[in-house]
Amino acid sequence: ISTSERKKITSIIEDSSIY
């Protein structure tokens, strides 16, 4: 898994953390 992909996934997880 590349760093950029990890960063993307992390961003999605953080966005999902709102609820």
C-alpha positions in Angstrom: 0.0 0.0 0.0 1.5 3.4 -1.0 1.7 6.4 1.3 -0.7 8.4 -0.8 -3.2 5.6 -0.7 -2.8 5.4 3.1 -3.3 9.2 3.4 -6.4 8.9 1.3 -7.9 6.1 3.4 -7.0 8.0 6.6 -8.8 11.1 5.3 -11.9 9.0 4.5 -11.8 7.5 8.0 -11.6 10.9 9.6 -14.5 12.2 7.5 -16.5 9.2 8.6 -15.5 9.9 12.2 -17.8 13.0 12.3 -20.8 10.9 13.3 
